[in-house]
Amino acid sequence: MIKRQGMAVRLAAAGDLHCAKKTKEELRALFAAMAAHADILVLAGDLCDTGLPDEARMLAHELAAVRVPAVAVLGNHDFESGKAAEVVSILTDAGVNVLDGKACEILGLGFAGTKGFAGGFGDKALQPWGEEAIKRFVHEAVEEALKLESALAALRTEKKVALLHYSPIIETVVGEPPEIMPFLGSSRLEDPLNRYPVELVFHGHAHNGTLEGKTTAGVPVYNVAIPLLQKKLPGAPPFRLVEIDLARPREPAP
């Protein structure tokens, strides 16, 4: 792990790891590169390929080897096998801070996270009207937004980072087929980000989206899905490195 300069904390963020036997060696190299440049690893969901406990154990083993604190949220793939609670338990026992509507503080920096959900963006977002199944779908998106808000409200650190799997804004899913964009995020997740001051937001899930965007309050949003980083930044290790100066006062939103 690098030595921090002053009050600066470096974050290395990546999402959509899809840990499985076939990717174990790639992840080992990735985590080593992330740890060599950063103080904290930030993992934006789809930690496992099919949500199996064995995949979580492989991931936990590789993360333990780098000896750098890690914070994570689950993604949709982590629920595929109905073993999400066991995946969380395995990673938590290995020292990973897995956030599901919760918050934590690492090196003086606050993290709030949840998986998020789909539903679309802005005035085109799905509304809770009609069939009960539609209402339940929208309810899930609302619940995830409330979980993010609760986590942000619990933080007392001056500097905060939000971590999601689904996108809170449409800008970072642009590039995906228009037909699936509403399934890649929800602007309901943006509401708490605009109410609580955060330095930045990380998410994954949109493998063919856009690397960067901003909320309507001007907060930077980074899509750190590994497949996207590999396409947009060929030849570079697929993670996003961001430095946050804890001593620098927050700039007011524009």
Stockholm file with secondary structure:
# STOCKHOLM 1.0

chainA/1-254         MIKRQGMAVRLAAAGDLHCAKKTKEELRALFAAMAAHADILVLAGDLCDTGLPDEARMLAHELAAVRVPAVAVLGNHDFESGKAAEVVSILTDAGVNVLDGKACEILGLGFAGTKGFAGGFGDKALQPWGEEAIKRFVHEAVEEALKLESALAALRTEKKVALLHYSPIIETVVGEPPEIMPFLGSSRLEDPLNRYPVELVFHGHAHNGTLEGKTTAGVPVYNVAIPLLQKKLPGAPPFRLVEIDLARPREPAP
#=GR chainA/1-254 SS CCCCCTTEEEEEEEBCCCBCGGGHHHHHHHHHHHHHHCSEEEEESCCBSSCCHHHHHHHHHHHHHHTCCEEEECCGGGGTTSCHHHHHHHHHHTTCEECSSEEEEETTEEEEECCCCCCBSGGGSCCSCSSHHHHHHHHHHHHHHHHHHHHHHHCCCSSEEEECSSBSSSGGGTTSCTTTGGGSBBGGGHHHHHHSCCSEEEECCCTTSCSEEECTTCCEEEECBHHHHHHHSTTSCSCEEEEEETTSCCCCCC
#=GC SS_cons         CCCCCTTEEEEEEEBCCCBCGGGHHHHHHHHHHHHHHCSEEEEESCCBSSCCHHHHHHHHHHHHHHTCCEEEECCGGGGTTSCHHHHHHHHHHTTCEECSSEEEEETTEEEEECCCCCCBSGGGSCCSCSSHHHHHHHHHHHHHHHHHHHHHHHCCCSSEEEECSSBSSSGGGTTSCTTTGGGSBBGGGHHHHHHSCCSEEEECCCTTSCSEEECTTCCEEEECBHHHHHHHSTTSCSCEEEEEETTSCCCCCC
//
